[in-house]
Amino acid sequence: MKNNLLIIILIIISITAFAQKKVTLETKQEVIEAAKNEFKLAMQAPQGELYLFKQENNISGEYTMDITIHEKGKVATVFVVSNKGGTIKQQNLVKDFIKEFRLNFKMPKGKDYKFQYIFNFN
């Protein structure tokens, strides 16, 4: 009986560990598409990280940013291209938040991909 219980527990732990594994994307297009989708989901109410950030910091405006992502889904650089309707303070808050944002996928080792994304907080 103890052995069966132990086996069941080990199976549950291994399934949980497998479910949390990050997907590795190979092509530039796959990486950029996945990153844009994650930012889009993060902007959605009521649970998106960027949506909650907007509510907490009273962010408004539209920010176009060049974003470079690196290897393990880490945001390497964020450059503000334009700001429509937001303050410089809000722009810097958004930029800093995006810089710390973690994407839920991995990329090929040694690769960086740059793309532009528009964050609309209106």
Backbone bond lengths (Angstrom), bond angles and torsions (degrees), N, CA, C in turn:
res aa  C-N    CA-C-N  psi(-1)  N-CA   C-N-CA  omega(-1)  CA-C   N-CA-C  phi
1 M - - - 1.449 - - 1.521 110.97 -
2 K 1.347 116.57 -43.37 1.456 120.33 179.15 1.530 111.01 -63.79
3 N 1.327 115.96 -37.88 1.469 119.83 179.60 1.524 111.28 -64.61
4 N 1.334 117.13 -41.45 1.461 120.76 178.51 1.530 111.07 -63.25
5 L 1.315 116.07 -42.17 1.460 120.64 178.77 1.526 110.63 -63.75
6 L 1.308 116.40 -42.74 1.463 121.42 178.73 1.529 110.58 -62.52
7 I 1.323 117.34 -42.59 1.464 121.50 179.16 1.526 110.60 -63.44
8 I 1.300 117.24 -42.63 1.474 121.40 179.05 1.525 110.59 -62.63
9 I 1.307 116.89 -43.47 1.469 120.95 179.08 1.524 110.43 -62.94
10 L 1.324 117.24 -43.99 1.465 120.92 179.02 1.531 111.74 -63.50
11 I 1.313 117.06 -38.12 1.469 120.91 177.61 1.524 110.22 -64.32
12 I 1.311 117.33 -44.60 1.469 121.42 179.51 1.531 110.43 -61.98
13 I 1.313 117.16 -43.54 1.469 121.20 179.67 1.529 110.52 -63.86
14 S 1.324 117.54 -42.53 1.464 119.77 -178.66 1.528 111.28 -68.78
15 I 1.319 118.10 -36.53 1.468 121.17 176.77 1.521 109.95 -64.92
16 T 1.319 117.45 -43.30 1.456 121.70 179.16 1.526 110.67 -63.00
17 A 1.306 117.77 -43.88 1.462 121.60 179.66 1.529 110.49 -64.33
18 F 1.303 117.54 -40.26 1.460 121.47 179.01 1.521 111.01 -65.77
19 A 1.313 118.04 -39.07 1.458 122.77 -178.03 1.522 111.77 -66.63
20 Q 1.324 118.74 -25.82 1.448 121.73 -177.88 1.523 113.09 -91.18
21 K 1.292 118.30 -0.70 1.454 122.50 -178.41 1.523 109.69 -68.72
22 K 1.336 116.66 134.01 1.453 121.23 179.26 1.525 109.99 -76.42
23 V 1.309 115.55 143.27 1.452 122.42 177.63 1.525 108.69 -77.76
24 T 1.331 117.10 140.17 1.456 121.01 175.31 1.524 108.76 -99.70
25 L 1.332 115.74 122.08 1.460 121.52 179.13 1.524 108.48 -100.03
26 E 1.311 117.03 142.75 1.468 120.91 -172.15 1.524 113.96 -100.45
27 T 1.330 118.89 -45.10 1.463 120.35 -172.85 1.529 112.00 -95.95
28 K 1.324 114.60 157.41 1.464 120.95 178.78 1.528 110.31 -58.01
29 Q 1.324 117.03 -43.90 1.464 120.93 -178.25 1.528 111.47 -63.00
30 E 1.329 117.72 -41.96 1.470 121.24 177.60 1.526 111.23 -61.27
31 V 1.321 115.97 -43.27 1.464 121.51 -178.29 1.517 110.53 -64.14
32 I 1.327 117.21 -48.80 1.462 121.16 -178.15 1.521 110.60 -64.42
33 E 1.313 117.55 -42.97 1.471 121.58 178.69 1.534 111.01 -61.25
34 A 1.323 116.61 -44.87 1.466 120.80 -179.90 1.533 110.75 -64.65
35 A 1.318 116.97 -41.56 1.468 120.59 179.45 1.523 110.81 -63.66
36 K 1.324 116.93 -45.25 1.478 120.36 178.88 1.530 110.82 -62.27
37 N 1.325 116.80 -39.65 1.467 120.42 177.94 1.529 111.44 -63.92
38 E 1.326 117.34 -40.25 1.468 120.35 179.14 1.525 111.22 -66.55
39 F 1.349 116.91 -39.39 1.464 119.21 176.85 1.533 110.51 -66.31
40 K 1.324 116.32 -39.56 1.472 120.68 178.55 1.535 110.46 -61.37
41 L 1.327 116.90 -45.33 1.468 120.92 177.95 1.530 111.62 -64.40
42 A 1.319 116.82 -37.03 1.465 121.04 -179.47 1.521 111.69 -68.12
43 M 1.335 117.63 -21.44 1.468 121.93 180.00 1.534 111.84 -84.82
44 Q 1.323 117.83 -11.56 1.459 120.82 -173.03 1.527 112.56 -85.73
45 A 1.341 113.96 142.72 1.467 121.37 176.00 1.514 108.20 -77.30
46 P 1.276 121.04 156.12 1.462 127.09 -2.98 1.526 113.20 -99.20
47 Q 1.353 118.74 -4.25 1.466 120.38 -171.40 1.521 115.08 -111.12
48 G 1.319 118.77 -4.70 1.460 120.32 -177.18 1.522 112.04 -63.51
49 E 1.340 116.14 139.65 1.466 120.56 -177.06 1.524 112.10 -60.06
50 L 1.337 116.89 -42.78 1.463 119.75 179.89 1.525 111.71 -71.20
51 Y 1.321 116.73 -33.82 1.465 120.16 176.11 1.529 109.89 -63.07
52 L 1.315 117.10 -46.84 1.467 121.06 179.08 1.526 111.06 -64.25
53 F 1.342 116.12 -38.55 1.463 121.20 176.73 1.529 110.18 -61.46
54 K 1.332 116.41 -42.77 1.472 122.18 178.37 1.528 110.17 -59.62
55 Q 1.327 116.18 -47.18 1.462 120.86 -178.66 1.536 111.06 -63.62
56 E 1.298 116.33 -43.86 1.460 121.93 -176.33 1.532 112.29 -67.25
57 N 1.341 116.79 -35.59 1.461 121.09 -174.69 1.525 113.66 -108.26
58 N 1.340 116.70 6.52 1.469 122.07 178.05 1.532 111.31 53.59
59 I 1.331 116.59 49.62 1.459 123.22 -177.87 1.527 109.54 -82.77
60 S 1.323 115.64 137.40 1.463 121.00 173.03 1.518 108.22 -139.30
61 G 1.323 116.42 164.80 1.458 120.98 178.71 1.517 112.32 107.64
62 E 1.320 112.93 179.07 1.464 121.38 -179.81 1.521 107.79 -126.61
63 Y 1.314 116.50 126.88 1.452 122.25 -175.27 1.527 109.81 -122.85
64 T 1.311 116.11 120.98 1.457 121.10 174.99 1.518 107.15 -97.29
65 M 1.335 115.74 125.64 1.455 119.84 -175.33 1.522 111.53 -132.12
66 D 1.334 114.15 141.21 1.461 120.89 169.22 1.522 106.23 -89.50
67 I 1.317 115.99 125.13 1.463 121.64 -176.65 1.525 108.98 -122.11
68 T 1.311 115.68 132.30 1.460 121.05 174.36 1.519 107.79 -112.33
69 I 1.332 115.87 127.55 1.462 119.65 178.06 1.521 108.94 -112.92
70 H 1.320 114.38 150.23 1.454 121.69 -172.25 1.527 110.33 -129.77
71 E 1.296 116.99 144.60 1.459 129.43 176.33 1.525 118.29 23.34
72 K 1.287 120.28 -83.39 1.465 121.84 -170.32 1.519 112.93 -90.31
73 G 1.339 117.00 31.68 1.451 120.45 -179.45 1.519 112.67 78.75
74 K 1.306 116.00 20.57 1.459 121.11 -179.42 1.525 109.08 -88.30
75 V 1.336 116.81 135.12 1.456 121.02 175.17 1.527 106.93 -77.49
76 A 1.330 115.80 117.82 1.465 120.71 -176.28 1.526 111.48 -88.89
77 T 1.340 116.94 -45.60 1.464 120.41 179.78 1.519 110.12 -140.65
78 V 1.340 114.55 152.49 1.456 122.11 174.38 1.523 106.78 -136.49
79 F 1.334 116.14 125.18 1.458 121.81 178.65 1.516 108.47 -125.40
80 V 1.330 116.88 126.00 1.460 121.22 -179.91 1.523 108.79 -79.48
81 V 1.342 116.09 120.06 1.457 122.17 178.58 1.524 109.71 -87.73
82 S 1.344 116.41 -44.83 1.464 120.10 178.83 1.517 110.78 -153.36
83 N 1.327 114.14 159.57 1.460 122.96 -178.42 1.516 106.64 -138.67
84 K 1.324 117.14 117.58 1.465 121.45 178.34 1.519 108.95 -118.79
85 G 1.307 116.53 110.59 1.455 120.73 173.56 1.515 116.37 88.20
86 G 1.295 118.18 1.56 1.458 120.46 179.41 1.522 110.85 -114.97
87 T 1.309 115.85 161.51 1.458 120.34 177.73 1.528 109.94 -85.47
88 I 1.319 115.79 164.62 1.467 120.62 176.79 1.530 109.68 -63.17
89 K 1.320 116.83 -38.80 1.467 120.43 179.21 1.536 110.22 -60.92
90 Q 1.345 116.62 -46.77 1.461 120.35 178.75 1.526 110.59 -63.66
91 Q 1.321 116.08 -41.77 1.464 121.05 178.81 1.522 110.89 -57.39
92 N 1.321 116.68 -44.70 1.461 120.68 -179.64 1.527 111.99 -68.61
93 L 1.331 117.07 -35.53 1.469 120.27 175.66 1.528 110.60 -62.35
94 V 1.337 115.95 -46.22 1.469 120.80 179.69 1.523 109.71 -63.14
95 K 1.321 117.05 -46.04 1.468 121.32 -179.69 1.532 110.96 -58.25
96 D 1.327 116.63 -45.52 1.469 120.53 179.74 1.532 111.60 -65.28
97 F 1.339 116.21 -38.75 1.464 119.96 178.55 1.531 110.58 -64.16
98 I 1.330 116.56 -44.22 1.467 121.20 179.73 1.530 109.98 -63.49
99 K 1.309 117.17 -38.07 1.476 121.78 -179.93 1.528 110.96 -60.27
100 E 1.331 117.47 -33.09 1.469 121.63 -179.26 1.534 113.03 -92.23
101 F 1.327 117.41 -3.95 1.460 122.94 -177.46 1.531 110.01 -66.09
102 R 1.313 117.18 135.51 1.468 122.22 178.64 1.528 109.12 -110.45
103 L 1.306 115.13 124.81 1.455 121.19 178.96 1.522 109.06 -88.59
104 N 1.306 115.76 147.57 1.461 120.93 -171.61 1.531 112.48 -93.45
105 F 1.326 116.11 49.61 1.457 120.58 174.63 1.523 108.68 -156.31
106 K 1.337 114.68 166.22 1.459 120.91 175.61 1.521 108.54 -113.81
107 M 1.331 114.34 158.81 1.459 121.12 179.25 1.522 108.60 -123.77
108 P 1.330 116.43 168.86 1.468 118.56 175.67 1.532 110.89 -58.83
109 K 1.302 116.12 141.71 1.455 122.24 -177.68 1.531 110.62 -60.28
110 G 1.335 115.60 135.89 1.449 121.46 176.90 1.517 114.87 82.09
111 K 1.316 118.45 4.72 1.461 121.89 -177.78 1.534 110.52 -101.78
112 D 1.323 115.38 141.32 1.457 123.52 171.75 1.520 107.18 -125.33
113 Y 1.328 116.11 140.00 1.457 120.03 177.51 1.516 108.82 -129.83
114 K 1.326 115.13 133.37 1.464 121.62 -178.80 1.518 108.86 -112.88
115 F 1.337 115.35 138.56 1.453 120.82 177.61 1.529 108.68 -151.85
116 Q 1.309 115.01 168.00 1.463 120.26 179.80 1.523 108.88 -111.61
117 Y 1.333 115.55 139.85 1.461 120.48 179.04 1.518 109.15 -139.73
118 I 1.337 115.46 143.16 1.458 121.35 179.03 1.535 108.49 -105.21
119 F 1.330 115.32 119.43 1.467 122.03 176.67 1.523 107.27 -97.94
120 N 1.326 116.42 111.41 1.462 121.46 -177.46 1.525 109.05 -106.42
121 F 1.332 115.81 109.09 1.463 122.24 -177.84 1.534 112.44 -101.21
122 N 1.314 117.07 16.99 1.484 120.37 179.69 1.507 111.55 -82.21
